[in-house]
Amino acid sequence: MAAPSTSTATVLLLVLLACGGATAQVFPRPLFPRAPWNFTFPNGPGDAAGASGTGATGGGGGGPSVPAMFVFGDSLTDNGNNNDLTSLAKANYLPYGIDFAGGPTGRFSNGYTMVDAIAELLGLPLLPSNNEASNADSDAGALQGVNYASAAAGILDNTGQNFVGRIPFNQQIKNFQTTLNQIKGKLGAGKLASSLGRSIFYVGMGSNDYLNNYLMPNYNTRNEYNGDQYSTLLVQHYTKQLTSLYNLGARRFVIAGVGSMACIPNMRARNPTNMCSPDVDELIAPFNSKVKGMVDSLNANLPRAKLIYIDNFEMISEVLRSPFNYGFSVVDRGCCGIGRNRGVITCLPFLRPCPNRNTYIFWDAFHPTERVNVLLGKAAYSGGTDLAYPMNIQQLAAWQP
């Protein structure tokens, strides 16, 4: 998912994109049927930080529970890697970052992203972007991890091309390899391999392969593949990419499923009656199912590796099912944006956002608010197998092969 830069051309392009994607449909059945919950989701608004922080540290307060975390993904986790690109997918301007201590950084949020919350729970500092780590005077900034995520990026290299510059997953892996070459001399090959084996590799890809590829009218993808064929294609590529990371030394993987997109403000804005679009979620459900199967397969076939699947779809669905239980009262529009549901055009520079951001589920046309991100991070870190399969991140950090 991605947001625009400042130019008039950007605004016009995003109007066209917002009006031209998947056709919204309304179904009479329940949109989010309740799953058999094991009560592992954080309970109530007190479990979500209000201003950039989870209030917890990993390792029982005795330091980080893992040496490092490396993040690969899209705008849900991007923390500034698109800032220096010629790209329409940027968030390095206010009001993005309005509740973040460092102000606008390139995060597509008013504050923390989900991986910021996870890093803090692991006892790690907030990770530098690949840009920051590459430009640092020393390699110290990369030793505890790097964030390679890029808004508009996907599993497929051609995903997100409407936004021009972005860093697809294949290139993010190459950037990680460059980082390894930079820090190998500092740690030595043996110590580097040991450190990587105990580090967390967070990967969250796939949203843009639907929103900014399969559902885009200027792509031919829907004419080439039906939904099942496309999900199979994506998972085939995904498997090879994760295996490449394994071959570079990764052993502990957190694989985030694609979250529910039926009710994001942009989808509501496309519907004449402002309703959700269940057909979008029905399209991504086979992908998530196959990704979970991929996790099982790789766990069986990659020696001394452990992959876990984070069910972002179910976690987002739970918040949308029971918003008041988590302190949210605004579910049908973004905090910052233009047009119906503040979702036709996403948050532009110096737009005035809603003042009561802690009550909103969605920050802009596509992305959650900080409070939702922190809730998701906590659930991924310490939730049960209904949310994190076959174990949670806290357990993965302590896992012994």
C-alpha positions as CSV (number, residue, x, y, z in Angstrom):
1,M,0.0,0.0,0.0
2,A,1.2,3.5,-0.7
3,A,0.5,7.2,-0.4
4,P,1.4,10.0,-2.7
5,S,4.0,12.7,-2.9
6,T,3.1,16.4,-3.2
7,S,2.8,17.1,-6.9
8,T,-0.5,17.9,-8.8
9,A,0.3,15.0,-11.1
10,T,0.3,12.7,-8.0
11,V,-3.1,13.9,-7.0
12,L,-4.5,13.3,-10.4
13,L,-3.0,9.9,-10.7
14,L,-4.3,8.9,-7.3
15,V,-7.8,10.1,-8.2
16,L,-7.7,7.8,-11.2
17,L,-6.3,4.9,-9.2
18,A,-8.9,5.3,-6.5
19,C,-11.7,5.2,-9.0
20,G,-10.4,2.5,-11.2
21,G,-9.7,-0.6,-9.1
22,A,-11.8,-3.5,-8.0
23,T,-15.6,-3.1,-8.3
24,A,-17.1,-2.9,-4.8
25,Q,-19.9,-5.3,-4.0
26,V,-22.2,-5.7,-1.0
27,F,-23.0,-9.1,0.4
28,P,-25.9,-9.8,2.9
29,R,-23.8,-12.3,4.9
30,P,-21.6,-11.2,7.9
31,L,-18.4,-9.7,6.6
32,F,-16.3,-10.8,9.6
33,P,-17.7,-14.1,10.9
34,R,-16.4,-14.7,14.4
35,A,-13.6,-17.2,14.6
36,P,-13.1,-19.6,17.6
37,W,-11.1,-17.1,19.7
38,N,-8.7,-18.3,22.3
39,F,-8.7,-14.8,24.1
40,T,-5.1,-14.1,23.0
41,F,-5.7,-10.7,21.5
42,P,-4.9,-7.7,23.7
43,N,-7.9,-6.7,25.7
44,G,-9.2,-3.2,25.6
45,P,-7.7,0.2,24.9
46,G,-5.3,0.0,27.8
47,D,-3.2,-2.5,25.8
48,A,-2.5,0.0,23.0
49,A,0.0,2.8,23.5
50,G,-1.4,6.2,22.8
51,A,1.8,7.9,21.8
52,S,4.7,6.1,20.1
53,G,5.5,3.3,22.4
54,T,4.5,-0.1,23.8
55,G,5.8,0.5,27.3
56,A,7.6,-2.8,27.2
57,T,11.0,-4.2,26.5
58,G,12.1,-7.7,25.6
59,G,14.5,-10.0,27.4
60,G,12.9,-9.4,30.8
61,G,14.4,-5.9,31.0
62,G,17.9,-7.4,30.7
63,G,18.6,-6.3,27.2
64,P,17.4,-7.4,23.7
65,S,16.1,-11.0,23.5
66,V,17.5,-11.3,19.9
67,P,20.7,-9.8,18.4
68,A,18.8,-8.0,15.6
69,M,15.6,-7.8,13.5
70,F,15.6,-7.4,9.7
71,V,12.3,-6.2,8.1
72,F,11.1,-6.7,4.5
73,G,7.8,-5.3,3.3
74,D,5.7,-2.5,1.9
75,S,4.2,0.7,3.2
76,L,2.8,-1.0,6.3
77,T,6.4,-1.3,7.5
78,D,8.3,1.2,5.4
79,N,10.2,3.7,7.6
80,G,11.8,5.9,5.0
81,N,13.3,3.8,2.2
82,N,11.3,5.6,-0.5
83,N,12.3,9.1,0.7
84,D,15.2,9.4,-1.8
85,L,13.4,7.6,-4.7
86,T,11.6,9.3,-7.6
87,S,8.3,7.9,-6.3
88,L,4.7,8.8,-5.8
89,A,4.7,6.6,-2.7
90,K,6.2,8.7,0.0
91,A,5.2,9.8,3.6
92,N,8.0,12.0,4.6
93,Y,5.8,15.1,5.3
94,L,3.3,16.2,7.9
95,P,0.8,15.1,9.0
96,Y,2.5,11.7,8.7
97,G,4.5,11.2,11.8
98,I,2.5,13.8,13.7
99,D,2.6,11.6,16.8
100,F,6.1,10.2,16.2
101,A,8.9,11.6,18.3
102,G,11.0,12.2,15.2
103,G,8.2,13.8,13.2
104,P,7.7,12.7,9.6
105,T,10.2,9.9,8.7
106,G,8.6,8.1,5.8
107,R,6.3,5.9,8.0
108,F,2.8,5.6,6.6
109,S,1.3,6.3,10.0
110,N,0.7,9.0,12.5
111,G,3.2,7.3,14.7
112,Y,4.5,3.7,15.2
113,T,4.2,0.9,12.6
114,M,3.6,-2.7,13.7
115,V,7.3,-3.5,13.4
116,D,8.3,-0.5,15.6
117,A,6.1,-2.0,18.3
118,I,7.7,-5.5,17.8
119,A,11.2,-4.1,17.9
120,E,10.5,-2.4,21.2
121,L,9.0,-5.5,22.7
122,L,12.1,-7.4,21.7
123,G,14.2,-4.8,23.5
124,L,15.7,-3.5,20.3
125,P,16.0,0.1,19.2
126,L,13.8,1.4,16.4
127,L,15.5,0.1,13.3
128,P,17.2,2.3,10.8
129,S,16.0,2.3,7.2
130,N,18.3,0.9,4.7
131,N,19.0,4.4,3.5
132,E,20.1,5.4,7.1
133,A,22.2,2.3,7.6
134,S,23.9,2.7,4.3
135,N,24.7,6.3,4.9
136,A,26.0,5.9,8.4
137,D,29.6,6.7,9.2
138,S,30.0,3.3,10.8
139,D,28.3,-0.1,10.5
140,A,27.1,0.0,14.2
141,G,23.6,1.1,13.1
142,A,23.1,-2.1,11.1
143,L,24.2,-4.5,13.8
144,Q,20.9,-4.6,15.5
145,G,18.9,-4.8,12.3
146,V,17.8,-2.8,9.3
147,N,14.4,-2.1,7.7
148,Y,14.3,-2.6,3.9
149,A,10.6,-2.2,3.4
150,S,9.4,0.0,0.6
151,A,5.9,1.5,-0.1
152,A,4.2,0.1,-3.2
153,A,6.6,-2.9,-3.3
154,G,5.4,-6.4,-3.9
155,I,6.4,-10.0,-4.3
156,L,6.4,-9.5,-8.1
157,D,8.9,-7.0,-9.5
158,N,6.3,-5.2,-11.6
159,T,3.9,-4.7,-8.8
160,G,3.4,-1.0,-7.9
161,Q,4.8,0.4,-11.1
162,N,2.0,3.0,-11.2
163,F,3.9,4.7,-8.3
164,V,7.2,4.7,-10.3
165,G,10.0,4.3,-7.8
166,R,9.7,1.4,-5.2
167,I,11.9,-1.4,-4.0
168,P,10.5,-4.9,-4.8
169,F,11.1,-7.8,-2.5
170,N,13.8,-9.2,-4.8
171,Q,15.7,-6.0,-4.5
172,Q,15.2,-5.7,-0.8
173,I,16.9,-9.1,-0.5
174,K,19.8,-7.8,-2.5
175,N,20.0,-4.8,-0.3
176,F,20.2,-7.1,2.7
177,Q,23.1,-9.0,1.1
178,T,24.9,-5.6,0.7
179,T,24.4,-5.1,4.4
180,L,25.9,-8.5,5.2
181,N,29.0,-7.6,3.1
182,Q,29.3,-4.3,5.1
183,I,29.1,-5.9,8.6
184,K,31.0,-9.1,7.9
185,G,34.3,-7.5,8.4
186,K,33.2,-6.0,11.7
187,L,31.8,-9.3,13.2
188,G,33.7,-11.9,11.3
189,A,32.1,-14.7,9.3
190,G,31.5,-17.1,12.2
191,K,30.0,-14.5,14.6
192,L,27.9,-13.1,11.8
193,A,26.4,-16.5,11.0
194,S,25.6,-17.0,14.7
195,S,24.0,-13.6,15.0
196,L,21.9,-14.1,11.9
197,G,20.8,-17.5,13.2
198,R,19.3,-15.9,16.3
199,S,17.9,-12.8,14.7
200,I,14.3,-12.2,13.6
201,F,13.5,-11.8,9.9
202,Y,10.1,-10.1,9.6
203,V,8.5,-10.3,6.1
204,G,5.2,-8.8,5.2
205,M,4.5,-8.9,1.5
206,G,1.5,-9.4,-0.8
207,S,-0.9,-6.4,-0.2
208,N,0.4,-4.5,-3.2
209,D,0.4,-7.6,-5.4
210,Y,-3.4,-7.3,-5.1
211,L,-4.1,-3.6,-4.6
212,N,-1.5,-2.3,-7.0
213,N,-1.3,-5.1,-9.5
214,Y,-4.1,-7.6,-9.8
215,L,-6.9,-5.1,-9.1
216,M,-5.5,-2.3,-11.2
217,P,-7.2,-1.8,-14.6
218,N,-4.0,-0.9,-16.4
219,Y,-2.5,-4.3,-15.5
220,N,-3.3,-7.4,-17.6
221,T,-2.8,-9.7,-14.6
222,R,-6.5,-10.5,-14.2
223,N,-6.7,-11.6,-17.9
224,E,-3.7,-13.9,-17.4
225,Y,-4.7,-15.6,-14.1
226,N,-7.8,-16.3,-12.1
227,G,-7.7,-15.7,-8.4
228,D,-6.5,-19.2,-7.5
229,Q,-3.8,-19.2,-10.2
230,Y,-2.6,-15.8,-9.1
231,S,-2.3,-16.8,-5.4
232,T,-0.3,-19.9,-6.5
233,L,2.0,-17.8,-8.6
234,L,2.7,-15.4,-5.7
235,V,3.4,-18.2,-3.2
236,Q,5.8,-19.9,-5.7
237,H,7.8,-16.7,-6.0
238,Y,7.5,-16.1,-2.2
239,T,8.9,-19.5,-1.4
240,K,11.9,-18.9,-3.6
241,Q,12.5,-15.5,-2.1
242,L,12.3,-16.8,1.5
243,T,14.6,-19.6,0.6
244,S,17.1,-17.0,-0.7
245,L,17.0,-15.3,2.7
246,Y,17.6,-18.7,4.3
247,N,20.6,-19.3,2.1
248,L,22.0,-15.9,3.3
249,G,21.8,-17.0,6.9
250,A,18.2,-16.3,8.1
251,R,16.7,-18.9,10.4
252,R,13.9,-17.3,12.4
253,F,11.2,-15.9,10.1
254,V,8.0,-14.0,11.0
255,I,5.7,-14.1,7.9
256,A,2.8,-11.7,8.1
257,G,-0.4,-12.5,6.3
258,V,-2.2,-9.9,4.3
259,G,-4.7,-8.0,6.4
260,S,-8.3,-7.6,5.6
261,M,-8.8,-4.8,3.0
262,A,-12.5,-5.0,2.4
263,C,-13.3,-2.0,4.7
264,I,-10.3,0.3,4.3
265,P,-11.5,3.8,3.5
266,N,-10.4,3.6,-0.1
267,M,-12.5,0.5,-0.7
268,R,-15.5,2.2,1.0
269,A,-14.9,5.3,-1.1
270,R,-15.3,3.2,-4.3
271,N,-18.7,1.9,-3.2
272,P,-21.7,4.2,-4.0
273,T,-23.2,3.3,-0.7
274,N,-20.0,3.6,1.4
275,M,-20.1,-0.1,2.2
276,C,-17.2,-2.6,2.5
277,S,-16.2,-4.9,-0.4
278,P,-16.1,-8.5,0.7
279,D,-15.0,-9.6,-2.8
280,V,-11.6,-8.1,-2.1
281,D,-11.1,-10.2,1.0
282,E,-12.4,-13.3,-0.8
283,L,-9.6,-12.7,-3.4
284,I,-6.8,-12.6,-0.8
285,A,-8.1,-15.4,1.4
286,P,-6.5,-18.2,-0.8
287,F,-3.2,-16.3,-0.8
288,N,-3.2,-16.2,3.0
289,S,-4.1,-19.9,3.2
290,K,-1.3,-20.9,0.9
291,V,1.2,-18.7,2.7
292,K,0.3,-20.6,5.9
293,G,0.8,-23.9,4.1
294,M,4.1,-22.6,2.8
295,V,5.2,-21.9,6.4
296,D,4.5,-25.6,7.2
297,S,6.4,-26.8,4.1
298,L,9.5,-24.6,4.7
299,N,9.6,-25.6,8.4
300,A,9.7,-29.3,7.2
301,N,12.3,-28.7,4.6
302,L,14.7,-26.0,5.8
303,P,17.0,-27.5,8.5
304,R,17.4,-25.5,11.7
305,A,14.9,-22.9,10.6
306,K,11.6,-21.9,12.1
307,L,9.0,-19.9,10.3
308,I,5.8,-18.5,12.0
309,Y,2.7,-17.1,10.4
310,I,1.1,-14.0,11.8
311,D,-2.7,-13.8,11.0
312,N,-3.0,-10.1,10.3
313,F,-6.3,-10.8,8.5
314,E,-7.9,-12.2,11.7
315,M,-6.4,-9.5,13.9
316,I,-7.7,-6.7,11.8
317,S,-11.1,-8.4,11.5
318,E,-11.3,-8.7,15.3
319,V,-10.8,-5.0,15.7
320,L,-13.4,-4.2,13.0
321,R,-15.8,-6.7,14.6
322,S,-15.6,-5.2,18.1
323,P,-14.1,-1.7,17.8
324,F,-15.6,-0.4,21.1
325,N,-13.8,-3.3,23.0
326,Y,-10.5,-1.7,21.9
327,G,-11.4,1.9,22.4
328,F,-12.2,2.8,18.8
329,S,-15.3,4.6,17.8
330,V,-14.6,5.6,14.1
331,V,-14.3,2.6,11.8
332,D,-15.6,3.8,8.4
333,R,-13.2,6.6,7.4
334,G,-9.6,7.7,7.6
335,C,-8.3,10.3,10.0
336,C,-6.5,12.1,7.2
337,G,-7.6,12.2,3.5
338,I,-9.9,13.8,0.9
339,G,-13.2,12.7,-0.5
340,R,-15.8,10.2,0.7
341,N,-14.6,8.4,3.8
342,R,-11.4,10.4,3.5
343,G,-10.4,7.6,1.2
344,V,-10.6,8.9,-2.4
345,I,-7.2,10.8,-2.1
346,T,-5.0,9.8,0.8
347,C,-3.2,12.1,3.2
348,L,-1.6,15.0,1.4
349,P,1.0,17.5,2.8
350,F,-0.3,19.7,5.6
351,L,-3.9,18.4,5.5
352,R,-5.4,18.8,8.9
353,P,-6.0,15.3,10.4
354,C,-8.6,14.4,12.9
355,P,-7.8,15.6,16.4
356,N,-8.9,12.4,18.2
357,R,-6.6,10.0,16.4
358,N,-6.7,7.4,19.2
359,T,-10.4,6.7,18.4
360,Y,-9.8,5.9,14.7
361,I,-8.9,2.5,13.2
362,F,-7.6,4.0,9.9
363,W,-5.1,6.8,9.7
364,D,-5.4,7.4,5.9
365,A,-7.0,5.7,2.9
366,F,-5.1,2.5,3.3
367,H,-3.1,2.3,6.6
368,P,-4.0,1.8,10.3
369,T,-3.4,4.3,13.0
370,E,-0.6,3.9,15.5
371,R,-2.9,2.5,18.1
372,V,-4.0,-0.3,15.8
373,N,-0.3,-1.0,14.8
374,V,0.7,-1.3,18.4
375,L,-2.2,-3.7,19.1
376,L,-1.2,-5.8,16.2
377,G,2.5,-5.8,17.3
378,K,1.5,-6.9,20.8
379,A,-0.7,-9.7,19.5
380,A,2.0,-11.0,17.1
381,Y,4.5,-10.9,20.0
382,S,2.6,-12.7,22.7
383,G,-0.7,-14.0,21.1
384,G,-1.7,-17.6,21.0
385,T,-1.8,-20.0,18.1
386,D,-5.1,-18.5,16.8
387,L,-3.0,-15.4,15.9
388,A,0.6,-16.6,15.6
389,Y,1.2,-20.1,14.2
390,P,2.8,-22.3,15.4
391,M,4.2,-20.0,18.0
392,N,4.4,-16.2,18.7
393,I,7.4,-13.9,18.2
394,Q,8.3,-14.0,21.9
395,Q,8.5,-17.8,21.7
396,L,10.4,-17.6,18.4
397,A,13.0,-15.4,20.0
398,A,13.6,-18.0,22.7
399,W,13.3,-21.0,20.4
400,Q,16.2,-23.5,20.4
401,P,16.8,-25.5,17.2
